[in-house]
Amino acid sequence: WGVQPYGGVWLWVNWIFFGAWLALCWAAFIHRETDLGLKLTKMDEAIRYFVIPALLIISLWSLFGDGPLAAATGQKWYSIKVLIFGLLLIIGLLLRFIMREWTVLFRKLAEGPDTEVEETLEKSIKFGRRLAYIYWIGILTTAFFGAVKPF
């Protein structure tokens, strides 16, 4: 579709990087309750702190006409998908922080009833649920833009 000029080696490097990142995410999930899991999660977060701004800058720069992704009529959908993906990574980070908080709160509740902790947990779950809905809407929107290429 001509929306990005990179191919060949660049494409392979991208697939390898994101495949390794996905493996890191799975390993962090599998070992989530261990010190190794915490270390892997911190590594994943460090990658996100680099990837998020890179994706947002590249997509916005391209949408405003001078970036590395083509954004002529009929090609803007790709830059918008990249922008949404960057925003979804932010939501994913927020959800990680919320779930990390849940671990602490659940441990406190395991010690016995605590009204303040229960209220905090209830608010956190409500906020996390809203973020998760936005996250899924974003994923559906990205899939829709990729399927119909509306811009």
Long-range contacts (C-beta under 8 A, 24 or more apart in sequence): 1-75, 1-78, 1-149, 2-70, 2-75, 3-69, 3-70, 3-75, 3-77, 3-78, 3-79, 4-68, 4-69, 4-70, 4-78, 5-68, 5-70, 6-68, 21-47, 41-96, 45-93, 45-96, 48-89, 48-92, 48-93, 51-86, 51-89, 52-86, 52-89, 52-90, 52-93, 55-82, 55-83, 55-85, 55-86, 55-89, 56-83, 56-86, 56-87, 58-82, 59-83, 59-86, 73-151, 74-149, 74-151, 75-151, 76-151, 77-145, 77-146, 77-149, 77-150, 77-151, 80-145, 80-151, 81-142, 81-145, 81-146, 84-138, 84-141, 84-142, 84-145, 85-142, 87-138, 88-135, 88-138, 88-139, 88-142, 91-131, 91-134, 91-135, 91-138, 92-135, 94-131, 95-128, 95-131, 95-132, 95-135, 98-124, 98-127, 98-128, 98-131, 99-128, 102-128
